[in-house]
Amino acid sequence: VIRDMGPVSLCPNLQELYIAQNKIKSIRGIKHLKLLRKIDLGANRIRIMDEDELSGLDNLEELWLGKNKIEKITGLSKLTKLRRLDVQSNRLTCIENLEAQVDTLEELYLAHNGIDVEGSKRSSGLALPFAKLNTLDLTRNRLEDVTPFAHLTSLTDLWISGNDIKAFEDVQPLESLTELDAVYLEYNPVASEFEYRKKLAEMVPSLTQIDADLIGGLAQHGYGSGATGGGGGTGDNLVERMRQMQNTAISKALPPAEVEAKKPAVVVVAATTTEDAAEINEQKETTGETAKQSTTLETEALKADDDTGKTEEDALLPRVDFDKTETVGTTRWMRLETLSYHVPPTTEGDDDDDNTNTLRKWDRAVRTTKQSENSIDAVVILAILKNDMDDPSKDEIVCV
């Protein structure tokens, strides 16, 4: 554990300094290190941003001071090249003393402090016309509206989750941010309003992401979609894209000679908004290459409740049947499951009723929705499982 950083003064050519997660109480020994470009002193016990020590760092571009005990932003008046400043998880109540960074600051991280609207409007803080500021993080503070940011037209990412913003009128000033690409407003009262995402997207047309979700779903961003919902995709498009991704993954995972030698079966598993009762809808084999068994969780466009359209060849194809899904652990946004399934017998004459030798299990992580931890939110899983028919212990994930 480091308690005194003074000895760094003996390293005049130092360009990057990392002394995070120690027990340093004061910034010392750096004022003559003219070549320093990056300093990380996060997770220490620092209370003051020492003007005397910081003022000599003419070339400093990044200053990381998160998780300390700092009550006031000071000591930056000579740091005219600073691009990234992190003072999150401290004891700040206002944003100030940033005049020297008005033309250079690009990213400002002040999450988990006690900053309110008035504290954000200080004339030497966010009220300044920052020319390059693109990322602002004020998560978990005490904001009640977004008026302090309305003039920061260069912003592309605004993170203000976990504040006290109650109504759409309080976020109306975001309309002026024509470059805003992503905004995080979850855990604010306004996020529970009816059609919250729709109204916010209409308010700020430049947005492509609200909270952790892409606007318009995955289809609008080139990933296809299921049969239901917007985005212009279809179930067929999704299956075709899955096949393309499968082929790409296999070609990257194994050399051609090894692929030919092993000839594994490959199962593609995709999760959609449907619950976990699943079965294979379509299975095909490539000529002279690996047998590929494509399977999706049940979607409206690909339901196979009858044999309509099935050829005689399709009817003869072996089936891979999903047995059950067991939840083995959950968090707020993620569920870990064990998926049990059966593969075809390895040789003719195997007893189909004896499931012991054909049973496979696969662990997967499922991202759940905010509203329900028992449902799957959109297409969030796409994995390829290389299946060794003779030795289950050799099953492995080829690509996720």
Secondary structure by P-SEA (a helix, b strand, c coil): cccccccccccccccccccccccccccccccccccccbbbbccccccccccccccccccccbbbbccccccccccccccccccbbbbcccccccccccccccccccbbbbccccccccccccccccccccccccbbbbccccccccccccccccccbbbbcccccccccccccccccccccbbbbcccccccccaaaaaaaaacccccccccccccccccccccccccccccccaaaaaaaaaaaaaaaaaaaccaaaaaaabbbbbbbbbccccccccccbbbbcccccbbbbbccccccccccccccccccccccbbbbbcccccccccccbbbbbbbbcccccccccccccccccbbbbbbbbbbccccccccccccbbbbbbcccccccccccccc
